[in-house]
Amino acid sequence: MKNQFKIILITSITACSILLFQFFWVYRTYEESQENFQVKVKNALQRSIDLFFLEKVRTPTSLSNSDPYLSIISEVTDEKKENLNLKKDFPKSAGSLKIGMQPLKIDSANLENVRLFLVKLIASSNKQSVDLLLVNENFRKELDKEKIFIDYKLSLKKKAILDFEEVVSIPLGTNEKNWIIEARLFKTGKYLLLKNSIPLAVSIILVILTGGSLWYLGLIIYRQKQLDSKKNNFISNITHELRTPISILKSTNEALLQFGEAANPEKTIRYLKINADVLNKLDYNIDRLLDITRYELGVKYVNLNHVNIVELVRSIVNKFQVNDTNQITIITELENETILTDKDMIDAILTNLIDNALKYSANSAEIVVQVLSTSKYWQLEVQDNGIGISEENLPLIFDKFYRITSGDLHDVKGYGIGLSYVKELVSLLSGEITVKSDLGSGTTFIIKFPL
C-alpha cells in the first residue's frame, strides 16, 4: 500500500509538472508570437510611411549623382569679410552676408538613411500633409510580404498612446508634438491563435496524453487493489471452506480411532461414506481450480462431439433432485436434439449454474432450465427465484475469486470461482453469456452458442 501511495504521489507530481510546463510553454509561445507580431506590424507601418515620404518629398539632386553628396555651410562672412559664428555673432540687423558652401560626400551604404532623414525634416518643416490612402496601400503591401492577413484601420492623430496588442503608432517626426499615424488592428487574438495552432495542438495532445497516462495508471492501481482484495477474500474463503471438511474428517477419524466406533461396522461404513463425499468435493473443487488455470494457459482444448443435449441436461438435473423442497423444471424447444458441442464443458457450465441457484435460494428453490434453438444458435437458460444480485455487483460476478461481500459471515459456501469458470468455458465454446437479476426476485443466466 505504501509503495502504491509513493507511485501515485511521484506520478501525480510528474504529471502536474508536465502540465504546468505545457501551460507555461504555450503562454510564452503566445507572448513571443504577440511581440513578434507587433514588431512586424510596426516595421511594416514605418516602411509604409517612409515610402510615402520618399515618393512625395523631393530631395537634393546631389543625392542622385554617381557620387552622392550634400552641400553644407563652411563659413559665413559679413561686409567686413570677418567670419561670423552663426550661434553668437549672427547680426541682428539685415546686412550683406557671404555664405561659403562645401560638399559632404555621402557613403552609398548610408544613402537611404540620409534620404529618409532629409525627407522627414523637409516634411516636418514644410508641414507636408500625409495622404492616408497612399500610406494604406503601402502598408497593405508590406503586411502581405510578412504574410500578415488582418483587418485594420489607419488614422492620423495628434497625441500618441502606448502600443498594445491591437494598436500600433508611428510618429511623423522626432518632436513629441509631431502628429502620429495609428494603426488599429482587429481580431488580433484570433489571428495569433490561428498562427499558433500547431504548437497549441501539440501542447493539447501532450496534455491529453499526460492526463490519459495518469488516468490509466490510476486505473491499473485501482484494479491491482481490487485484485489484492479478491485474493485476500479468496484466501479467507478457502480457509473457511477447507476448515469444514477438515473438521468432519478429523471428527470421523477420532471417532473411529479413539472412541471404539471402528468395532461398529454400520457406523464405520457411514463415517467412511461421509469421508468419501467430503474428499470427492475437495477433489472436484481442486479440479475446477486446475481447469481454470489450464484454460487460461490454453493447455486444455475443446473436444467437440455430437451430443443429445436433452438427455445431457436431464442427467445433470437429476443429480440435484435429492431434496423434495427444491423444484427444477426442464423446458426444451429444439428442432434437433443432437448438437455439436463439448459434453464435459456443458456439464460443468450447467452444474455450476444450478449449484449457484440452489445456494442462493432463500427457501425452497424453483429453478427453470430451458433449452431452445434458432437457425443461427442454440440457447441454454437457467432461471431461479433466489435472492438476486444487486445492480452494483452484477458487472463483477464473472471476475475470478469475486464474492459478494457479507462481512465475516460465510453462510453460502464457495471459493468465488464458479461463475468465472463458467464464463471461461462459454468463451472456449465461442458462446456468449448474459445475466439478468433483480435483488430479491431471482436471477436468469442466458447462454447462446453458435450452431
Secondary structure, 3 states (H helix, E strand, C coil): CHHHHHHHHHHHHHHHHHHHHHHHHHHHHHHHHHHHHHHHHHHHHHHHHHHHHHHHCCCCHHHHCCCCEEEEEEEEECCCCCECCCCCCCCCCCCCCEEEEEEEECCHHHHHHHHHHHHHHHHHHCCCCCCHHHHHHHHHHHHHHCCCCCCEEEEEECCCCCCECCEEEEECCCCCCCCEEEEEECCHHHHHHHHCHHHHHHHHHHHHHHHHHHHHHHHHHHHHHHHHHHHHHHHHHHHHHHHHHHHHHHHHHHHHHHCCHHHCHHHHHHHHHHHHHHHHHHHHHHHHHHHHHHHHHCCCCCCCEEEEHHHHHHHHHHCCCCCCCCEEEEEEECCCCEEEECHHHHHHHHHHHHHHHHHCCCCCCEEEEEEEECCCEEEEEEECCCCCCCCCCHHHCCCCCCCCCCCCCCCCCCCCCHHHHHHHHHHHCCCEEEEEEECCCEEEEEEEEEC
